[in-house]
């Protein structure tokens, strides 16, 4: 079975400071991992994905995530937060061998950016 | 089409009525997903299609909920005898089959049961 835990339901940062969103996953095989962002009253947008090619993945809007198999983690970071980063972020796991194409979502982390 | 299309975008229905929500996936995408997002909550998995079959329908909350997919394309989610707790945004997504493929989401249908 696959599962995702986002360790923080809310994160508050000041504009210009680093952002860290933590995600741990459980998967029997070799997972694909994704981060999606949802701005208020908007649809879900893919930020980045891990596909086993490289453990450090760069995404849109200056975000990146590092896959650490030993820690079963896929934390999302950004060096300097912008006001437009205020949104909800979802970590997602997909394991083709274990669960077909089923996507399992974490509970989400809501990011607040203070001026 | 260029993206995942869902209709209607908003639906207000009276308690006890049946509703149908439609999802038109990206052309060629074999996998299709339905999720539900209640106010201030995360995404709740409902059902997943691969082609026309549903390998995993474990997330359907009750037998009032059903979904079908025909021709490997359009999917319909039906809620019978709607209840107020069914009020939520229903999201559809599609992806191509295979590992490491991301899902593309529609804008959702906001269902309000009054």
Interface residues (C-beta under 8 A of the other chain):
Chain A: X30 X32 X34 X36 X43 X44 X45 X46 X49 X51 X52 X90 X94 X96 X99 X100 X101 X102 X103 X104 X105 X106 X107 X108
Chain B: X31 X33 X35 X42 X43 X45 X48 X50 X55 X56 X91 X93 X95 X97 X98 X99 X100 X101 X102 X103 X104 X105 X106 X107 X108
